[in-house]
Structures are given as C-alpha cells and as structure tokens.
Amino acid sequence: MTTERKNQAPHAARQAAPQVRIEPWTDAGLDLLRRANAPEMTRHLGGPETEEQVARRHRRYLAGEGPGRMYRVLLLPEGEAVGTVGFWETQWQGEAVYEAGWGVLPGFQGRGIAVAAVRQVLAEAAAEGRHRTVHAFPSVANAASNAVCRKAGFTLREECDVEYPKGHVIRANEWRAALPEGAGGATAR
C-alpha cells in the first residue's frame, strides 16, 4: 500500500457514519438512565440526579405523556444501548413547539452516534406531524452538543436563557431544524 493510501484509510474510516437504530423507550431503559447519570454526562444540565429523580424520569418516558417520545440509541450490529434521544412538546416564546434532547455514553462519544440518532428522531417528529420545526437548547459551553445540532441540520438562532432542570438557569444556544414539507401545522415555528 502506498503512503498516500495509508494516510487516506484512517480518514475514510472516521468519515463512515455509525449504524444506529432508535428504539422506543422500554423498561430496559432504566439501566441506561442510571449509566448516563454521571457527572461527565450531566455537567451542562445541573449535575447528576438522585435515584428517585432517575426513577421518576424513567416512569415519565415509559408513560409517553403528550406528543413526542423518548428512545434508546442502539449501536448496530450488536444492538448495544449507548445513549438516549427524544423529542417532546414544550412552550417556547408563547408557542407550543417540539424540543429535542440526547446523550451518548462517554465511551461512545465522538463517533457521530448522536448525529445519526438525532437525524432519526427528526424523522420521527416529522411523522408525528404536529409541528414544522424542532428546537434544541444546548448550553453555550457544550461544544459537542452544539456540533451535533450543526451536523444534524439545525440552524443556530440566538443565545438565550433556559431553565433546566427546574430552578437552574443556563445560557444556551437556540437551534431550530425545519421538518420536511407536509409535517406539522400550517405555520412555521
């Protein structure tokens, strides 16, 4: 193999999109939530939750209250659960909109898994059809999540203050992704 080919091979491997599948939330997600409840995963979100908060979150995800849904992110071909992704309805600037969120376990970050999972969740949001856009609000300090937004097709709108979790205000970037035509209501949000 020539030197030129040797240098190209690792670069080409890095560019290959990971194969992931998102699976609707089930009881199997509780262990994943516990594994994701680590300081390195929650530092931009107010820190780890208590065991009761994690259990409550799991019950909410199982109940699927309101429009939207949470998913486990499975890395193929093995189907190992490596993260979470979802979308839900929330209020933003006086309007009901979709919001998306995600997390990938530390050992699997930096591979494009979150981008692939977010693209799939955007397709699920479009299929649900209640809104024409999905918003995301990563902390301005969270370079990785802001990069996911950019790579998944979101457009940066502005910096803003958001409360998450309740009682904890963070400075965030507002990102917005337009869903395909035919999705959602008559007005763009």
MARKOL-407996 format. One line per 8 residues: number of its first residue (from 0); their letters; for each residue x, y, z of C-alpha. Coordinates in pm, 1 decimal, decimal comma, padded with zeros to 6 digits. Layout:
<sites>
NUM) A) X/Y/Z ~ ...
</sites>
This chain:
<sites>
0) MTTERKNQ) 00000,0/00000,0/00000,0 ~ 00136,8/00342,4/-00086,1 ~ 00186,9/00613,3/00171,6 ~ -00096,2/00812,1/00013,9 ~ -00339,4/00522,0/00057,0 ~ -00223,6/00460,3/00414,6 ~ -00295,8/00821,9/00500,5 ~ -00638,5/00810,5/00337,4
8) APHAARQA) -00761,1/00489,2/00500,6 ~ -00787,6/00619,1/00860,2 ~ -00955,1/00938,0/00737,8 ~ -01209,6/00739,2/00536,9 ~ -01283,9/00519,6/00838,9 ~ -01350,3/00827,2/01054,7 ~ -01597,1/00956,3/00795,0 ~ -01810,4/00639,1/00791,8
16) APQVRIEP) -02144,8/00707,9/00956,6 ~ -02215,2/00480,2/01251,0 ~ -02503,2/00238,2/01215,1 ~ -02756,0/00313,9/01487,1 ~ -03120,3/00243,6/01546,5 ~ -03350,2/00427,6/01782,2 ~ -03591,6/00210,7/01977,6 ~ -03893,5/00339,7/02172,5
24) WTDAGLDL) -03839,6/00354,1/02549,1 ~ -03899,8/00033,7/02746,8 ~ -03818,8/-00096,4/03096,0 ~ -03470,4/-00176,6/02961,8 ~ -03400,8/00199,8/02960,0 ~ -03370,5/00233,2/03338,9 ~ -03016,8/00092,3/03347,1 ~ -02919,2/00324,7/03061,4
32) LRRANAPE) -03052,3/00627,2/03251,8 ~ -02850,3/00523,6/03556,4 ~ -02533,2/00489,5/03345,6 ~ -02596,8/00831,9/03185,0 ~ -02649,2/00995,5/03526,8 ~ -02278,6/01066,7/03568,5 ~ -02102,5/01399,5/03627,3 ~ -01938,5/01396,9/03281,6
40) MTRHLGGP) -02282,2/01343,8/03119,5 ~ -02474,0/01599,4/03326,9 ~ -02226,3/01882,5/03385,6 ~ -02414,9/02111,4/03142,7 ~ -02752,9/02012,0/03288,8 ~ -02716,1/02089,4/03657,4 ~ -02537,4/01769,6/03762,1 ~ -02646,2/01414,1/03840,3
48) ETEEQVAR) -02997,5/01338,6/03960,6 ~ -03092,6/01140,0/04269,5 ~ -03201,8/00777,8/04225,9 ~ -03564,1/00887,0/04281,8 ~ -03534,2/01154,4/04010,1 ~ -03392,4/00895,1/03769,1 ~ -03677,5/00654,0/03852,4 ~ -03933,6/00932,9/03800,4
56) RHRRYLAG) -03778,5/01023,9/03464,2 ~ -03792,1/00656,9/03361,7 ~ -04162,0/00634,1/03453,9 ~ -04233,8/00951,9/03251,4 ~ -04053,3/00809,4/02949,5 ~ -04247,8/00483,6/02980,3 ~ -04580,6/00666,8/03009,0 ~ -04508,6/00866,4/02694,3
64) EGPGRMYR) -04713,5/01159,9/02820,3 ~ -04803,9/01410,3/02549,5 ~ -04673,1/01440,4/02195,7 ~ -04325,8/01307,5/02130,1 ~ -04132,1/01011,3/02255,1 ~ -03804,0/00903,0/02412,5 ~ -03580,3/00639,7/02256,6 ~ -03277,2/00431,5/02343,2
72) VLLLPEGE) -02994,4/00463,8/02090,4 ~ -02868,7/00120,9/01984,8 ~ -02532,2/00073,9/01816,3 ~ -02552,5/-00183,2/01538,3 ~ -02492,3/-00461,1/01460,1 ~ -02481,5/-00574,9/01827,2 ~ -02771,0/-00355,4/01942,1 ~ -02585,7/-00226,0/02248,8
80) AVGTVGFW) -02767,9/00065,2/02417,5 ~ -02524,7/00359,7/02404,7 ~ -02743,2/00665,3/02450,7 ~ -03079,3/00835,7/02461,7 ~ -03259,0/01065,9/02221,0 ~ -03607,4/01205,3/02207,1 ~ -03845,3/01484,9/02126,8 ~ -04135,4/01632,5/02317,5
88) ETQWQGEA) -04373,1/01922,9/02306,7 ~ -04286,4/02231,6/02509,3 ~ -04362,6/02602,1/02516,6 ~ -04113,8/02841,2/02357,4 ~ -04181,8/03213,5/02328,5 ~ -04554,0/03157,8/02380,4 ~ -04593,0/02877,4/02125,5 ~ -04612,5/02500,7/02150,0
96) VYEAGWGV) -04306,7/02353,3/01973,3 ~ -04108,1/02032,4/01962,7 ~ -03782,4/02019,8/02155,8 ~ -03516,4/01750,4/02114,7 ~ -03252,2/01623,0/02351,8 ~ -02991,1/01346,8/02350,8 ~ -02698,1/01194,9/02531,8 ~ -02436,5/00937,6/02433,5
104) LPGFQGRG) -02237,6/00746,1/02694,6 ~ -01875,9/00867,2/02728,0 ~ -01712,7/00558,4/02577,3 ~ -01911,4/00608,3/02256,1 ~ -01886,1/00984,2/02208,4 ~ -01709,0/01144,8/01913,8 ~ -01816,2/00879,9/01660,4 ~ -02119,8/01053,2/01507,0
112) IAVAAVRQ) -02367,1/00837,9/01700,0 ~ -02560,2/01137,0/01837,5 ~ -02585,4/01297,3/01492,3 ~ -02722,3/00974,7/01340,0 ~ -02970,5/00930,6/01626,5 ~ -03086,9/01293,9/01612,7 ~ -03148,7/01265,3/01238,3 ~ -03367,0/00962,1/01306,7
120) VLAEAAAE) -03559,0/01141,2/01581,5 ~ -03619,6/01435,5/01346,9 ~ -03780,7/01188,2/01104,3 ~ -03999,1/01057,5/01389,2 ~ -04101,5/01413,3/01481,2 ~ -04190,4/01481,7/01118,1 ~ -04400,2/01165,2/01106,2 ~ -04590,4/01269,0/01418,1
128) GRHRTVHA) -04679,2/01584,1/01226,6 ~ -04779,9/01830,5/01497,6 ~ -04515,1/02096,9/01428,9 ~ -04291,5/02202,8/01140,0 ~ -03977,0/02262,9/01345,2 ~ -03778,4/02105,0/01627,1 ~ -03575,6/02317,4/01869,3 ~ -03270,5/02222,7/02075,9
136) FPSVANAA) -03114,8/02424,6/02358,7 ~ -02763,0/02303,1/02441,8 ~ -02556,3/02508,1/02683,2 ~ -02328,1/02755,2/02504,3 ~ -02042,9/02576,9/02689,1 ~ -02138,4/02235,3/02547,2 ~ -01932,5/02232,1/02228,5 ~ -02016,9/01868,5/02149,5
144) SNAVCRKA) -02396,4/01914,1/02160,2 ~ -02373,0/02236,2/01961,2 ~ -02173,0/02045,1/01697,5 ~ -02442,0/01773,9/01691,9 ~ -02702,2/02041,3/01618,2 ~ -02497,4/02183,2/01331,5 ~ -02418,8/01842,1/01179,5 ~ -02777,7/01713,6/01216,6
152) GFTLREEC) -02917,7/02006,8/01015,9 ~ -03025,8/02256,9/01280,1 ~ -02979,3/02632,2/01225,4 ~ -02840,6/02847,0/01506,6 ~ -03091,4/03117,9/01600,2 ~ -02955,3/03300,1/01907,7 ~ -02828,7/03270,2/02261,6 ~ -03097,6/03253,9/02528,3
160) DVEYPKGH) -03157,3/03162,2/02890,5 ~ -03342,0/02838,2/02960,9 ~ -03437,1/02673,8/03286,9 ~ -03318,6/02315,5/03313,7 ~ -03365,0/02145,7/03541,2 ~ -03634,5/02345,5/03717,2 ~ -03468,1/02617,4/03921,7 ~ -03138,5/02605,6/03727,3
168) VIRANEWR) -03095,0/02868,7/03453,6 ~ -02836,1/02802,3/03185,6 ~ -02712,8/03014,3/02896,8 ~ -02797,1/02814,2/02585,9 ~ -02796,5/02833,8/02210,4 ~ -03135,5/02808,7/02044,6 ~ -03111,7/02580,7/01741,6 ~ -03401,0/02507,3/01506,7
176) AALPEGAG) -03444,6/02230,4/01248,3 ~ -03713,3/02254,8/00982,5 ~ -03907,8/01935,0/00926,2 ~ -03992,9/01818,2/00573,4 ~ -04287,0/01976,9/00391,2 ~ -04617,4/01825,9/00490,0 ~ -04509,1/01787,2/00851,9 ~ -04683,5/01979,5/01123,7
184) GATAR) -04933,1/02260,3/01109,8 ~ -04978,9/02546,3/00867,2 ~ -04727,3/02784,3/01022,9 ~ -04353,3/02752,7/01067,6 ~ -04242,8/02770,6/01429,8
</sites>
